[in-house]
Amino acid sequence: MESRFRCGARRAGWTFACSILIGVVAGSSAAVGPAQAAAQSSRSVLDGVYTGAQATRGKVLYTQLCTVCHGDPPTGTPMAPGLAGDDFLASYNGMTAADLFAKISKTMPADDPGTLKPQGTADLIAFLFGANKWPEGGMELPADLAALKQIR
């Protein structure tokens, strides 16, 4: 009888230990879950976050509003920094597409800041992404700040 009791006590101990272990594993995977979900929803400019048609529309805007200061191609002039190449890549490093969108929306064009419409700003950014040789994709770059915050 005593050996049965010990065996039952061992089983109960193992059951308890396994329950604790399962709880710890489940708790740690729940803590990782949202972080993994956020990582999966974020995208890179290298994922093709704009279309060729959108970049073409952006080039029209760039030619009309930006060439005088930033040059054609957009590598900069003595008046304004380059928007393609190493200088742009260094300044864009760590920013989201939303950061770039907000900066352009508030400060450009230099002679009439804040007058670009949201879709025009997104088109212009698509052109700049193309000028920096980042790949095109199947969906247009959105003009929505929340969506743009997910793109680095």
trRosetta pair geometry for C-beta under 8 A, 3 or more apart (Angstrom, degrees):
i j d omega theta_ij theta_ji phi_ij phi_ji
1 4 5.7 -54 -156 33 35 112
1 5 6.5 37 148 -21 66 104
2 5 5.5 -51 -152 32 36 115
2 6 6.5 36 152 -18 67 102
3 6 5.6 -50 -148 36 36 111
3 7 6.2 37 153 -19 66 105
4 7 5.6 -55 -147 38 32 111
4 8 6.1 31 154 -18 66 107
5 8 5.7 -56 -147 39 29 110
5 9 6.2 31 153 -21 65 107
6 9 5.5 -54 -145 36 31 112
6 10 6.3 34 154 -21 65 102
7 10 5.7 -50 -149 33 31 112
7 11 6.5 32 151 -19 63 104
8 11 5.6 -51 -149 35 33 112
8 12 6.3 34 152 -19 65 105
9 12 5.6 -52 -147 37 32 112
9 13 6.3 36 150 -21 64 105
10 13 5.5 -54 -150 36 32 113
10 14 6.3 30 153 -16 67 105
11 14 5.7 -55 -146 39 31 109
11 15 6.1 34 153 -21 65 107
12 15 5.6 -52 -145 36 30 114
12 16 6.3 32 154 -19 63 105
13 16 5.7 -55 -149 36 29 110
13 17 6.2 27 154 -17 65 108
14 17 5.6 -54 -143 39 32 111
14 18 6.1 32 157 -18 66 107
15 18 5.9 -55 -145 38 27 109
15 19 6.3 31 153 -23 62 106
16 19 5.6 -54 -150 33 30 113
16 20 6.5 30 153 -18 64 104
17 20 5.8 -53 -151 35 32 111
17 21 6.3 31 152 -18 65 107
18 21 5.5 -55 -146 39 33 112
18 22 6.2 34 155 -19 67 105
19 22 5.8 -53 -146 37 29 110
19 23 6.3 31 153 -19 62 107
20 23 5.7 -57 -151 36 30 113
20 24 6.4 29 153 -19 65 105
21 24 5.8 -53 -146 35 31 110
21 25 6.3 28 156 -15 65 107
22 25 5.8 -56 -145 41 30 109
22 26 6.0 29 157 -18 65 110
23 26 5.8 -56 -142 40 27 109
23 27 6.1 28 158 -20 64 109
24 27 5.8 -57 -146 38 28 111
24 28 6.3 21 158 -14 64 107
25 28 6.0 -58 -145 39 29 105
25 29 6.3 23 158 -15 65 108
26 29 6.0 -58 -144 39 29 106
26 30 6.3 32 154 -22 64 105
27 30 5.7 -53 -148 33 30 111
27 31 6.6 29 153 -18 63 104
28 31 5.6 -51 -150 34 37 112
28 32 6.5 31 153 -14 66 106
29 32 5.6 -55 -145 41 37 108
29 33 6.3 60 150 -45 65 95
30 33 5.4 -33 -149 7 33 124
31 34 7.7 -57 -171 28 30 95
31 35 7.7 17 144 -2 59 113
32 35 5.6 -69 -160 45 46 111
32 36 5.8 44 149 -22 81 108
33 36 5.9 -62 -148 37 26 107
33 37 6.3 25 157 -20 65 107
34 37 5.4 -52 -145 36 35 114
34 38 6.3 36 156 -20 67 102
35 38 5.8 -52 -149 35 32 110
35 39 6.4 32 152 -18 64 106
36 39 5.6 -54 -147 37 34 112
36 40 6.3 32 155 -19 66 106
37 40 5.8 -56 -148 37 30 109
37 41 6.4 23 156 -16 65 108
38 41 5.9 -59 -146 38 31 106
38 42 6.5 29 156 -21 65 105
39 42 6.0 -56 -149 32 31 108
41 150 5.6 -76 134 -142 86 136
42 150 4.7 -145 -112 -166 57 75
42 151 7.3 179 -164 -74 69 27
42 152 6.6 22 174 -3 114 105
43 47 4.6 -92 -173 40 105 153
43 49 6.0 138 117 -85 134 119
43 150 6.0 54 15 132 81 93
43 151 5.1 -19 72 -106 92 73
43 152 7.6 174 90 26 43 67
44 47 5.0 119 61 -18 71 97
44 49 7.9 -154 99 -34 34 122
44 151 7.3 124 -128 -158 9 65
44 152 5.7 -37 -112 72 61 79
45 49 5.9 -82 -126 18 49 124
45 97 7.2 140 -79 -68 98 107
45 129 5.7 -147 -163 -136 117 115
45 132 8.0 7 143 88 144 129
45 134 4.6 -40 146 -154 104 153
45 151 6.4 85 -68 172 67 101
45 152 7.0 -101 -17 105 84 38
46 134 6.2 -108 -88 -147 49 94
46 135 6.6 57 -161 22 49 103
47 135 7.8 -136 99 68 12 109
47 137 6.6 19 126 -80 65 139
48 134 7.9 -179 -88 149 42 83
48 135 4.6 -51 -81 109 86 100
48 136 5.6 26 -145 118 96 27
48 137 2.6 128 139 -71 95 91
48 138 7.0 50 133 -1 126 62
49 97 7.2 -126 123 -63 152 155
49 129 7.2 -110 63 -155 95 167
49 134 7.9 -18 30 139 91 127
49 137 5.7 56 -48 12 16 140
49 139 7.5 -36 -157 78 43 90
49 141 5.5 64 134 -94 88 87
49 151 5.4 89 -138 -132 165 138
50 54 5.0 -120 -176 79 96 133
50 55 6.0 102 130 -53 126 92
50 125 7.5 -167 -78 105 145 82
50 126 3.6 171 -165 -128 149 99
50 129 5.5 131 19 62 138 144
50 130 7.2 -99 87 -44 131 94
50 136 6.3 -77 88 -132 70 65
50 137 6.4 100 44 32 28 91
50 140 6.2 20 -143 -151 59 45
50 141 4.1 -18 -91 -30 93 104
51 54 4.5 99 57 4 82 102
51 55 7.1 -145 97 -3 46 85
51 126 7.2 -10 48 -158 51 142
51 136 5.9 57 -147 -168 31 106
51 137 6.7 -80 -78 72 57 58
51 138 7.0 26 -94 -161 97 15
51 139 6.9 -132 -49 109 100 11
51 140 5.2 -48 5 -83 108 66
51 141 8.0 -143 7 -8 66 71
52 55 5.6 -54 -148 37 35 112
52 56 6.4 40 151 -24 66 103
52 130 7.6 100 -119 -102 59 139
52 136 4.8 0 -53 -127 78 157
53 56 5.6 -50 -151 31 33 115
53 57 6.7 34 151 -17 63 101
53 140 7.8 -61 74 -89 96 103
54 57 5.7 -51 -153 35 35 111
54 58 6.3 37 148 -19 65 107
54 122 7.2 -56 -171 128 125 91
54 123 5.3 -137 -175 -120 77 72
54 126 4.1 -41 122 139 106 175
54 140 4.7 136 -64 -131 143 95
54 141 6.2 165 141 22 157 89
55 58 5.3 -53 -147 38 35 117
55 59 6.4 43 151 -27 66 98
55 123 7.6 178 -92 -168 19 67
55 126 4.4 -124 -77 135 64 97
55 127 4.8 130 -157 -89 68 52
55 129 7.1 -107 -98 64 112 89
55 130 4.1 64 -144 -21 146 147
55 136 6.9 -93 -9 -98 135 108
56 59 5.6 -45 -149 27 32 113
56 60 7.1 37 150 -20 60 97
56 127 7.8 160 -39 -91 10 95
57 60 5.8 -49 -159 28 36 113
57 61 6.9 32 147 -12 65 104
57 123 4.3 -70 102 -155 106 136
57 126 7.6 41 60 66 90 131
57 127 7.8 -128 77 -52 52 108
58 61 5.6 -55 -152 39 38 111
58 62 6.0 42 149 -24 69 106
58 123 3.9 -170 -70 149 79 71
58 124 4.5 163 -147 -92 97 25
58 125 6.9 -114 -126 39 145 33
58 126 4.7 180 -22 65 147 87
58 127 2.9 -153 112 -25 118 108
58 128 7.3 -102 156 -9 140 66
58 130 7.8 146 69 21 132 121
59 62 5.3 -50 -142 37 34 116
59 63 6.2 38 156 -22 66 103
59 127 4.7 164 -59 -125 61 129
60 63 5.9 -53 -150 33 27 111
60 64 6.5 20 153 -12 62 110
61 64 5.8 -63 -148 42 31 108
61 65 5.7 -18 172 19 70 118
61 66 7.4 49 129 -4 72 109
61 116 7.7 73 -171 -130 137 113
61 120 5.5 145 -108 -166 153 97
61 123 6.0 108 6 100 139 115
61 124 5.1 -85 92 -79 134 96
61 127 7.4 -164 55 -3 96 149
62 65 6.8 -79 -128 54 19 82
62 66 4.6 -50 -154 44 62 124
62 67 6.5 91 146 -49 73 82
62 70 7.9 -73 -165 67 96 131
62 74 6.8 -66 -171 -67 135 125
62 124 6.0 137 -63 -135 85 86
62 127 5.3 -138 -26 116 135 157
62 128 7.8 153 -89 -57 136 78
63 66 7.6 -8 -31 48 12 81
63 67 5.4 20 -139 -30 41 131
63 72 7.0 49 -111 -98 74 136
64 67 7.8 100 23 8 13 105
65 108 7.4 95 145 163 122 101
65 109 4.6 -124 -178 -74 105 133
65 116 7.7 111 160 -84 172 107
66 69 6.4 -76 -167 50 52 94
66 70 4.9 -14 164 27 94 123
66 74 7.1 3 129 -109 125 112
66 83 7.6 -13 167 0 139 154
66 108 7.3 10 -94 -167 100 130
66 109 6.7 -136 -77 -111 64 100
66 124 7.5 122 -29 -149 144 122
67 70 6.7 -77 -116 60 22 79
67 71 6.6 -29 -160 152 59 7
67 72 4.5 1 -138 -45 110 110
67 74 7.9 -97 -104 -85 59 77
68 79 8.0 -36 133 77 71 155
69 77 6.4 -152 173 43 37 124
69 79 4.9 -111 -145 108 73 122
69 80 3.9 56 157 -5 98 143
69 109 8.0 156 10 -161 135 90
69 110 5.9 98 -62 7 162 137
70 74 5.0 5 138 -143 117 83
70 76 6.3 -47 -158 -98 63 38
70 77 6.5 -174 -148 4 12 97
70 80 4.8 -68 -80 98 63 128
70 81 7.3 -13 -123 79 89 43
70 82 7.0 115 -166 -123 89 32
70 83 5.4 11 -171 -6 141 113
71 74 6.0 140 77 -123 80 30
71 75 5.6 -61 92 51 139 64
71 76 5.8 -2 14 67 132 12
71 77 4.6 156 -52 -47 103 95
71 80 7.8 -163 -9 69 83 98
71 82 7.3 -33 45 -107 126 73
73 84 6.1 -62 153 52 108 143
73 131 6.5 157 -170 -150 104 115
74 82 6.3 118 140 -163 66 66
74 83 4.0 -45 155 57 126 100
74 84 4.6 101 80 -2 93 104
74 88 7.9 48 123 -56 106 148
74 128 6.8 -75 85 -113 163 80
74 131 5.4 22 40 174 118 163
75 82 4.3 -16 -173 -126 38 120
75 83 7.8 -101 -76 39 21 55
75 84 5.7 -61 -80 67 64 91
75 85 5.3 49 -126 -6 89 140
76 80 6.3 -142 -141 100 69 61
76 81 5.1 -45 -111 -177 118 31
76 82 3.1 -69 -29 -55 104 73
76 83 7.4 147 -61 -7 72 58
76 85 7.9 -91 -3 48 106 129
76 87 6.5 12 -36 59 146 151
77 80 5.8 36 49 42 88 73
80 110 7.4 -131 -86 -42 131 144
81 87 5.8 -143 -172 138 104 133
81 88 7.3 144 140 -76 107 73
81 91 7.2 60 145 -18 155 158
82 85 5.2 -25 141 48 145 114
82 87 4.7 102 52 60 110 124
82 88 5.5 -101 111 -37 85 98
83 88 5.2 83 -162 -96 26 137
83 128 5.2 -79 157 -127 112 113
83 131 6.7 48 109 88 90 146
84 88 5.6 -7 -71 16 10 150
84 128 6.8 -153 -69 -154 84 70
84 131 3.9 -94 -87 138 133 109
84 132 5.2 -153 -133 -72 77 68
85 88 5.8 96 56 19 55 100
85 89 6.9 -106 122 -6 29 100
85 132 7.5 -127 -25 -112 29 79
86 89 5.6 -58 -140 39 30 111
86 90 6.2 30 160 -21 66 105
87 90 5.9 -55 -150 35 28 110
87 91 6.5 17 156 -10 64 108
88 91 5.9 -62 -147 42 32 103
88 92 5.8 25 158 -16 70 113
88 128 7.5 -148 -172 -174 149 110
88 132 6.4 -121 99 -89 132 122
89 92 5.8 -58 -137 42 28 107
89 93 6.5 52 155 -48 60 93
89 132 6.7 142 -72 -148 92 126
90 93 5.8 -33 -156 -1 30 120
91 95 7.8 9 138 -12 61 135
92 95 5.2 -95 -163 40 52 119
92 100 6.7 8 -124 -76 97 124
94 152 7.9 -33 -151 -153 17 111
95 99 4.0 -122 -164 74 99 141
95 100 5.8 101 137 -44 135 86
95 152 7.5 157 92 -139 40 71
96 99 4.9 112 51 -3 68 96
96 100 7.5 -135 98 4 44 84
96 148 6.4 119 140 141 104 74
96 149 5.1 35 145 -141 160 43
96 150 7.5 83 -155 22 126 14
96 151 6.1 109 -169 73 83 57
96 152 5.5 -58 -107 -88 65 66
97 100 5.7 -54 -153 40 40 111
97 101 6.0 47 147 -25 68 107
97 125 6.5 98 -159 168 97 149
97 141 6.9 -139 -174 -158 149 118
97 148 4.1 -116 96 -165 99 89
97 149 7.7 -117 57 -60 77 19
97 151 4.0 7 0 82 125 116
97 152 7.6 -122 -20 -76 77 22
98 101 5.3 -51 -142 37 32 117
98 102 6.2 33 157 -20 66 104
98 145 4.9 81 -137 -158 113 72
98 146 7.9 70 -94 -57 138 10
98 148 3.7 134 -69 106 74 104
98 149 4.2 -4 -10 -71 148 64
98 151 7.6 131 -20 48 76 86
99 102 6.0 -55 -148 36 27 109
99 103 6.4 27 154 -19 62 108
100 103 5.7 -55 -147 36 31 112
100 104 6.3 25 158 -13 66 108
100 125 5.9 116 117 -120 123 122
100 128 7.9 -148 173 82 141 149
101 104 6.2 -61 -148 40 25 105
101 105 6.0 27 156 -22 64 113
101 121 5.7 93 -149 141 79 124
101 122 7.0 9 -116 -82 116 66
101 125 6.2 -40 -82 -52 77 151
101 143 7.7 157 -148 -147 136 54
101 145 6.6 -161 91 -102 139 75
101 148 5.3 -3 -4 167 146 167
102 105 5.6 -55 -141 38 28 114
102 106 6.1 14 165 -10 64 113
102 145 7.2 57 -63 -119 99 117
103 106 6.4 -67 -146 42 22 100
103 107 5.9 -26 174 21 62 120
103 108 7.9 48 130 -7 67 106
104 107 6.8 -81 -128 53 19 83
104 108 4.8 -37 -159 32 64 127
104 116 6.8 -31 141 48 95 155
104 121 5.3 149 102 -146 121 104
104 124 6.5 -178 177 94 154 135
104 125 6.9 -152 11 -65 158 96
105 108 7.6 0 -35 45 9 85
105 114 6.7 42 156 -120 62 55
105 116 6.2 -118 -118 67 55 108
105 118 7.3 10 -108 -100 124 63
105 121 5.3 -3 -76 -106 85 158
106 113 6.5 10 150 173 42 113
106 114 5.9 8 -139 -82 36 87
107 110 7.4 2 157 -94 78 60
107 113 5.2 -44 -154 -133 24 124
107 114 7.8 49 -43 -47 17 70
108 113 6.2 45 -1 -119 9 73
108 116 6.5 15 97 -17 87 131
109 112 5.4 29 66 50 95 79
109 113 6.9 -133 70 -79 36 47
109 115 7.2 -39 26 49 85 107
109 116 7.3 116 -20 -48 74 103
110 113 6.8 9 -128 -62 22 91
112 115 4.7 -16 137 5 105 140
116 120 4.8 -135 -170 92 90 118
116 121 4.8 109 127 -63 128 89
116 124 7.1 -43 -156 -4 148 144
117 120 4.5 89 56 8 80 109
117 121 7.1 -148 90 -9 40 86
118 121 5.6 -55 -149 33 32 112
118 122 6.5 30 155 -17 66 103
118 143 3.8 102 147 174 103 127
119 122 5.6 -52 -149 37 36 111
119 123 6.3 38 151 -20 67 105
119 143 5.0 -72 -82 -58 50 151
120 123 5.5 -52 -146 37 33 113
120 124 6.2 36 153 -22 65 105
121 124 5.6 -52 -147 35 31 114
121 125 6.5 31 153 -18 64 104
121 143 6.7 106 64 -131 94 97
122 125 5.7 -53 -149 37 32 111
122 126 6.5 39 149 -24 63 102
122 140 7.2 68 142 158 127 101
122 141 4.9 -174 -175 103 97 99
122 142 6.5 -105 -128 121 146 21
122 143 4.2 -102 -30 -81 135 78
122 148 8.0 -129 -107 -81 98 126
123 126 5.5 -50 -152 31 34 116
123 127 6.7 37 149 -19 64 100
123 141 7.9 173 -76 60 31 110
124 127 5.6 -49 -155 32 35 113
124 128 6.6 32 148 -16 65 103
125 128 5.5 -52 -148 38 37 112
125 129 6.3 42 151 -22 67 101
125 141 6.0 -124 89 123 110 160
126 129 5.7 -49 -148 33 32 113
126 130 6.5 32 152 -16 63 105
126 140 7.3 -48 -83 -156 147 74
126 141 4.9 -165 -73 14 99 130
127 130 5.7 -58 -153 39 32 111
127 131 6.2 34 150 -22 67 106
128 131 5.3 -50 -142 35 35 114
128 132 6.4 27 156 -11 64 106
129 132 5.9 -64 -152 43 30 105
129 134 4.4 -67 180 58 86 125
129 141 7.5 148 4 -59 148 145
130 133 7.5 41 -179 -78 36 24
130 134 6.9 -89 -78 55 29 74
130 136 6.9 24 -97 -68 101 90
141 148 7.6 55 179 -101 93 95
141 151 7.7 -62 -137 7 96 176
142 147 4.3 22 61 84 145 146
142 148 6.4 -136 76 -53 91 82
144 147 4.3 63 82 16 107 109
144 148 6.5 173 86 -13 52 89
145 148 5.4 -60 -140 42 32 112
145 149 6.4 44 158 -33 66 98
146 149 5.9 -46 -155 19 29 115
146 150 7.8 26 148 -17 55 100
147 150 6.1 -57 -169 26 41 112
147 151 7.5 28 143 -15 67 107
148 151 5.7 -60 -157 32 47 110
